[in-house]
């Protein structure tokens, strides 16, 4: 077993940043914690969102609880997200404009979130109680 220093992750995620067609930063991953980075650790990630990000509309589930925290980037008004985030959970669409945390119980169908109208970058902190993040994609049922 290593020291507690081995539990401090400071390297950014490998696929950071995601850039648009003109080279502008859309989102920039800050860090990734999982069992590969620190043995026995759950999945956690922090990402800055700078520009519109549209996620796929397909719903998925996880085998463990998931938490999504949206934190506005204005220290004078931390309650304001200064953006519009949309997410579908079960059969309901939600629009978020305030800093918040969302609890998504294991097995709950939901989409990834999309971000629009970003006036100021915000951070999303995601955590899922699994050693490595994975999605169980919903397949269209033949009887629908």
N, C-alpha and C positions, 0 to 999 in steps of 0.2 A: 504494500500500500504506500502511495506517495504522501506528500505533505498537503496541507490545505492549499498551498500555492498552486497545486495541480488542478484545483477546483475553480480557479479564476480564469475565465475565458476572455481574452482581449482581442483576438483576431476576428476581422470581419468575415461574414459568410462569403464563400467563393464566388457566387454569381452576382456580386454587388459591383457597381450599381447597374440597374436596368435603365437603358437610355432610349430615347425616342429617335425618330428618323433624322432629326436635325442635331442629334448629339446631346440634347437636353436630358438632365436626370429626371426620371419619372419616379423611381423609388430606389432607396439606398439601404441595403441591409446593414445593420450595425453589428449584431452578433447572433450566433446560433449556439445553443446549449443542447446537447443530447448525449446518449450513451457512448457515441463515438468520440466526442470531445472530452467528456468526463464519465468514466465508467459508473453506471448506476444512476446517472442523472436523468430527469424527465426532459421532454422537449420544451424549449422556450426560445423565442426569437424576438428581436426588436428591429423594426424597420421604419425609416423615415419615408414619408410620401410627399413628393414635391409637385407632381402634375397628375392629371387625370389617369387613372388606372382602371381599366375595365376587365373584370374577371369573367371566366366562363360561367354560363348560366346553369350548368349541370349541378345538381345537388349531390352531396356525399354525406357520409356519416363517419364517425370515429368510434373505436372500441373503448374510448375513455373520455372523460369530461374534457371540454376545451374552454378556455377563457380568452377573450379578446378585449384588450384595453386600448381605447383610443384616447390619446392625450394631446391636447392642443399645444402649439408651439409658441404661444404668446404668454410670457410669464406675468404680464400685467392683468391678463384675463384668462387664467388657466381653464376655466369652465367652458370657454368657447373653442370649438374645434376649428373654426375658420375654414370649414370644408363640409361637403355633404358625402356621407358614406351610406351605401345601400347594401342590404343583405336580406336574403330570403331564408326564413326558418320555418320548417314544416310548410304550410301553404300560405304563409303571410309575409308580405314585404314590409321591411322596416327602413326608415330613413333617419339617420343620426346626424345631428348638427352640433351636439354638445359633447364634451369629454365624458367618457363613460367606460364601464366594464360590462361585458356580456358573458353570461354563463350559458354554455351550450352542453346539456347533459349528454352522456354517452348514448349513441344510437339515434340522436336527433338529426333528421335530414336538414341540411342547410347548404347554401352556396358559399363560395368565397365571397369576400366583400369587394365592392367597387368604390372608387373615390372620385368625386367630381367637385367642380367649383372651388378648387383649393386656392384660398387667398393667402395662406401662410402654411408652410410645411407642418405636418403633424406626425406623431409617432404612433405606431401600433405595436403593442407588446402582446405576443401570443404565447399561450402555454397549453400543453396537452399532457395529461398524466400517462404518457407512454415513453419508452426509451428512444424511439425513433418515429417521427411523424409519418403517417400514411393516411390515405383516403380510401374509403370504401365507396366507390362511385355507384350512384343509383343508375340502374339500367331500366329503360322503358319496358314496362310490362306489356305483354302481347294483348292482354285484355283491356288495355286503356283505350 
